[in-house]
Amino acid sequence: MKKNLLILTAFIFIGRLGAESLFEQGEDLLLNNQLTEAAMMFEASLEEDDSNADAYLYLGYIYEVKQDYESAIGVLSRGAEKASGKKEQIYFNLGNNYFKAEDFDTAAMIYSKAMQSRSGYAEPYLNRANCRVRTSEYSLAIRDYNLFLNMKPDDPQRPQIEKMISMLELTLVEEENRRKDEEQRRLAEEARQKALLDSVLNSLSNAGSDTTNLSAESENIEDIEIELDIED
C-alpha cells in the first residue's frame, strides 16, 4: 500500500512538473527545502531504480535532518547493499547516523567499512576516533586521531585534535598510575594477611610442642614410680 501511494504521488508530481524524472523532482523539492515531498520522490525513484546511490544519500540526509535516525539507518543500509557506487560515502553517512543514535560500537564498525571502500579516506578515522573516546578505548582513539592528522596535516581542526590527544594521553597515564597504586595496595594486603596467617600457624605449632613435652615428662614420672614399686 505504501509503495502504491508513493507511485501515485509521483505520478501527480510528474503531471505537474512535466518530463522531469522522479529523482530530478526530488532534487528540486530538496533544494526548496520541501523535505517530506522530496523524500517521497526519492523513495518512488528507488522503486524504479534501486541502484541510484544519490537517492539513498539524499533520503538518508533528509531523515538525519529530521532526527529520524532509525529511518536514515534503514535507507542507508539498503544503499550499502544495492547502490552501484559511492559506497564509501554511504557507509560514512550510515556511521554518522549510528553515532547520533549513540550506538558507538556499530558506528565504529561502519566507519571501518568506509575506510575499506576507499583508500586514503581520512574523515572516517576522525569519526571512529570520536566513537572510541565514547567507549573509553583511549589508546585506539589516539591512534585514529594521529592517522587522521597524518592524512590531513593542514586540517583546520588540528589544534583541537592535538588537545584531545594530549588529554587522552594524560588520562591514560593517570589510569596507569591508579592501576599501579591499586596493585601495590593489593600486594600489601596480601602480605599483611600472609603474615597474620603465619603468626597464627606459628602459635599453633608452639602450642603443639608444649603438649608433646608435657606428655613425655608424664611418661618419665610413671616409669620412676614403677621402678620404686619393684624395689619395695
JOTA-V303432 format. One record per residue. N is the residue number from 0. PHI is phi in degrees with one decimal (* if undefined). Layout:
n-><N	N>
phi-><PHI	PHI>
This chain:
n-><0	1	2	3	4	5	6	7	8	9	10	11	12	13	14	15	16	17	18	19	20	21	22	23	24	25	26	27	28	29	30	31	32	33	34	35	36	37	38	39	40	41	42	43	44	45	46	47	48	49	50	51	52	53	54	55	56	57	58	59	60	61	62	63	64	65	66	67	68	69	70	71	72	73	74	75	76	77	78	79	80	81	82	83	84	85	86	87	88	89	90	91	92	93	94	95	96	97	98	99	100	101	102	103	104	105	106	107	108	109	110	111	112	113	114	115	116	117	118	119	120	121	122	123	124	125	126	127	128	129	130	131	132	133	134	135	136	137	138	139	140	141	142	143	144	145	146	147	148	149	150	151	152	153	154	155	156	157	158	159	160	161	162	163	164	165	166	167	168	169	170	171	172	173	174	175	176	177	178	179	180	181	182	183	184	185	186	187	188	189	190	191	192	193	194	195	196	197	198	199	200	201	202	203	204	205	206	207	208	209	210	211	212	213	214	215	216	217	218	219	220	221	222	223	224	225	226	227	228	229	230	231>
phi-><*	-61.3	-62.5	-63.4	-64.1	-62.8	-65.8	-62.0	-60.6	-60.9	-65.5	-62.3	-66.0	-61.9	-62.4	-82.1	-107.0	82.8	-88.9	-61.3	-71.9	-57.2	-63.2	-64.2	-62.9	-60.4	-61.3	-61.1	-65.4	-64.6	-63.0	-91.1	62.9	-94.4	-67.0	-63.4	-65.9	-62.4	-60.3	-63.2	-65.4	-66.3	-61.7	-65.9	-64.8	-72.2	-66.6	-84.9	-144.7	-87.9	-106.3	-77.8	-62.2	-64.1	-62.7	-64.6	-64.8	-63.6	-61.6	-58.8	-62.2	-60.0	-66.7	-65.5	-60.0	-79.7	61.3	-95.5	-67.3	-62.5	-67.0	-60.8	-62.7	-62.9	-65.0	-68.6	-64.9	-62.2	-63.1	-61.8	-86.5	-111.2	-64.9	-86.4	-163.6	56.2	-61.8	-62.8	-72.1	-62.8	-63.2	-61.6	-65.8	-63.1	-60.4	-61.4	-72.2	-63.2	-61.9	-66.9	-82.0	65.2	-101.1	-72.6	-64.7	-67.2	-57.8	-61.1	-64.2	-69.7	-60.6	-61.9	-66.8	-62.7	-62.1	-67.3	-76.3	-148.2	-65.6	80.6	-77.8	-80.2	-56.9	-60.9	-64.9	-63.6	-71.3	-66.5	-59.9	-62.1	-60.2	-72.9	-66.1	-64.8	-97.7	62.5	-96.3	-68.1	-63.0	-67.1	-63.2	-59.3	-59.8	-67.3	-60.6	-66.5	-62.2	-61.6	-66.5	-65.3	-80.6	-132.2	-63.5	-100.9	-60.7	-62.4	-86.1	-52.2	-57.8	-67.3	-66.7	-64.4	-65.0	-62.1	-59.3	-61.4	-64.8	-67.3	-63.1	-63.6	-61.3	-64.6	-63.0	-63.0	-65.0	-66.2	-63.1	-64.2	-63.8	-64.7	-61.1	-64.2	-66.2	-63.9	-64.1	-63.9	-65.2	-64.2	-66.9	-62.0	-65.2	-63.5	-65.6	-64.3	-62.6	-65.2	-64.5	-61.4	-63.6	-65.0	-62.8	-62.1	-63.0	-64.7	-65.2	-64.8	-63.7	-65.6	-65.1	-62.6	-63.8	-63.4	-63.3	-64.4	-64.4	-63.9	-64.7	-62.7	-62.8	-63.5	-63.9	-61.9	-62.1	-64.0	-62.4	-64.9	-63.0	-63.8	-62.0	-66.9	-63.0	-64.4>
